[in-house]
Amino acid sequence: MTMDDSDPVLTALRLVGAVLSIAVVLLGLRVAVTRRFPVVWTRAARLTERQRSQPLRRGGCLALCGAGLLVQQVPFLAPVPIAVGRILFALALLLVVSAVGWFALLRR
């Protein structure tokens, strides 16, 4: 699949997914690096005190999940050989599994 596909709606949805995954990566990195949740996020999610004490855990997991979603969208948005597409899919799965491992193993 390339950007030249005849279905513009599907292409637009893939572009929106890529932009949203970049936003998720940036938000996760911000939370992990600053070790503080955004105020709006804290109010909207109504995080408990225990949950508010884990920004590195949640931010890292969010960044890895967003990276996995972004890598998964690359073969659909840019023309790549089938072997590269399979490698990117495996990398996306590895990133998502790493996110789950990060969330499960990191306890601070």
C-alpha positions in Angstrom: 0.0 0.0 0.0 1.2 3.5 -0.8 0.0 7.0 -0.7 -1.2 6.5 -4.3 -4.1 4.2 -3.2 -7.5 5.0 -4.6 -9.1 5.3 -1.2 -8.4 8.7 0.2 -10.3 8.1 3.4 -8.1 5.2 4.4 -5.0 7.2 3.6 -6.3 10.1 5.7 -7.0 7.8 8.6 -3.5 6.4 8.4 -2.1 9.9 8.4 -4.2 10.8 11.5 -3.0 7.6 13.2 0.6 8.6 12.5 0.1 12.1 13.8 -1.6 10.8 16.9 1.1 8.3 17.6 3.7 11.1 17.3 1.7 13.0 19.9 1.6 10.0 22.2 5.4 9.5 21.9 6.0 13.2 22.7 3.6 13.2 25.6 5.1 10.0 27.0 8.7 11.4 26.7 7.6 14.6 28.4 6.1 12.8 31.3 9.1 10.4 31.6 11.7 13.1 31.4 10.1 15.8 33.6 8.7 13.1 35.9 5.5 15.2 36.2 2.1 14.6 34.7 0.4 17.5 32.9 -2.1 19.2 35.2 -5.0 18.7 32.8 -4.2 15.0 32.6 -4.1 14.7 36.4 -7.5 16.5 36.8 -9.2 14.7 34.0 -8.0 11.2 34.9 -8.4 11.8 38.7 -5.2 9.9 39.4 -4.7 8.6 42.9 -1.7 9.5 45.0 -0.1 6.1 44.2 -0.6 6.6 40.5 0.7 10.2 40.6 4.0 8.8 42.0 4.7 6.7 38.9 5.3 9.2 36.0 8.4 7.5 34.7 6.6 4.1 34.6 3.6 5.5 32.8 5.4 8.0 30.6 7.9 5.3 29.3 5.1 2.9 28.6 3.2 5.6 26.7 6.2 6.5 24.7 7.0 2.9 23.7 3.4 2.2 22.7 3.3 5.4 20.6 6.6 4.4 18.9 5.2 1.0 18.2 2.1 2.5 16.6 4.2 4.9 14.5 6.5 2.2 13.2 3.5 0.1 12.3 2.1 2.9 10.1 5.3 3.4 8.0 4.8 0.6 5.5 1.3 1.9 4.7 2.5 5.5 4.2 5.7 5.0 2.3 6.6 2.5 -0.3 8.9 -0.2 1.2 9.9 -3.6 0.1 7.9 -6.5 1.6 10.9 -7.7 3.7 11.3 -4.2 5.2 7.6 -4.1 6.0 7.8 -7.4 7.8 10.9 -6.2 9.8 9.0 -3.0 10.7 6.0 -5.0 11.8 8.3 -7.2 14.0 9.9 -4.0 15.4 6.4 -2.6 16.2 5.5 -5.8 18.1 8.8 -5.7 20.0 8.1 -2.1 21.0 4.7 -2.9 22.3 6.0 -6.0 24.2 8.7 -3.8 25.6 6.1 -1.2 26.7 4.2 -4.0 28.6 7.5 -5.2 30.1 8.5 -1.6 31.1 5.1 -1.1 32.8 5.2 -4.4 34.6 8.8 -4.4 35.7 9.4 -0.8 36.6 8.3 -0.2 40.2 9.4 3.1 41.7 
